[in-house]
Structure formats: C-alpha cells, structure tokens
Amino acid sequence: MIKKEFIIIGRLGNLTNDDEDFQFLPNENFPSAAFTKVEKLYLIFTEHRVFFVEVKKFSKQNSKYWISFQDDGVKEEFDVRKSAKLAIPKNSYHAVEQGDEFVDITNFKAYEDDLFLGNIIDFIYTPGHRIIVIVDDNDKELLIPEVDYYLLESDQDKKVAYFQNTKSLREL
C-alpha cells in the first residue's frame, strides 16, 4: 500500500541540532529545487507506523539538510524506532517536481458541455503530465490527459470538472 500511494524522498538521520531539528538524508527522489513548497508529509517508521506531519522548518546548513515538524511526538517515536522514512503522496510529489499545483479532482464528476462523462476515480502519472481516469455509469474507463486541450476547468465547490475535445477519446 505504501509504495502505491507515496514516494519516499529520504529518511531522518540520527543527528539533531540545538533547535531539535532532524538531519534529513535525501534520496534520488528528493525534489530539492522545490521542496520548500511541501508543507505536509508522512513519516513512515518501522513496523509501518505512519505519522502525517506538518513541516515547521526546512533548511540547508553546511551541506546538510535539516527539518523540523509542528507535531508533537515525532522525536519520541524516532527515539524508540531509530528510523523514519519521509514520504509525500504521489499527487503532491508530481506537483512539486513539475512546479505545478495539481488540484485533487478525485471523486469529481466529469462533463463535456451537457454530456456526463463519468466520475474521476484516479490518475496515472507520466513524465509529462497526469492522465485522468474517468469511469462512466457502465464501468467503462475513459483516459484523458490533463492538459489544457482537454481540461477546461474544475469547480472545487461543486466537485465538477469540465472537459472539451474528448470525442475522439470516447470513441476508442
């Protein structure tokens, strides 16, 4: 489950500084150029204990990364477990990596003009953009690239996404 939903971006190191910030040891998935945009992430401790935490501060000092959290209990859990991976949801990771703010439109209704296309149930991530997965009332899937050519806009209040130019995709 963890591998499907999250991308591991590094782990906490054993060092803490005077401010009780943790040393952060990034891995190859770490989006260093845009990481300061990440406000919340997951700490995955051994035995798959997962904490959803808010980042208080992230900094780089003397070629080392440091991170602290708003939440209580992180240090105590780390002292017991001695290991924690940092992870962010795939949706957030791709938004940070590509410099975009992806809006979560999962469970939105999809329309093109007055035609109900179905419900948005998931996304497929590609290097260029997300592919929106829509399932209609007959359980037929429709895959639409999340680009301006197809996606017009989404209404967060009404939980509706509006599309255009999907006729050729629907005929497949």
Secondary structure as UniProt FT lines:
FT   HELIX           2..5
FT   STRAND          6..16
FT   TURN            18..19
FT   STRAND          22..26
FT   TURN            28..29
FT   HELIX           32..37
FT   STRAND          40..45
FT   HELIX           46..48
FT   STRAND          50..61
FT   TURN            62..63
FT   STRAND          64..69
FT   TURN            72..73
FT   HELIX           74..81
FT   STRAND          84..89
FT   HELIX           90..98
FT   TURN            106..107
FT   STRAND          109..112
FT   TURN            113..114
FT   STRAND          115..125
FT   STRAND          130..135
FT   TURN            137..138
FT   STRAND          141..145
FT   TURN            148..150
FT   STRAND          151..155
FT   TURN            156..159
FT   STRAND          160..163
FT   HELIX           167..170
//
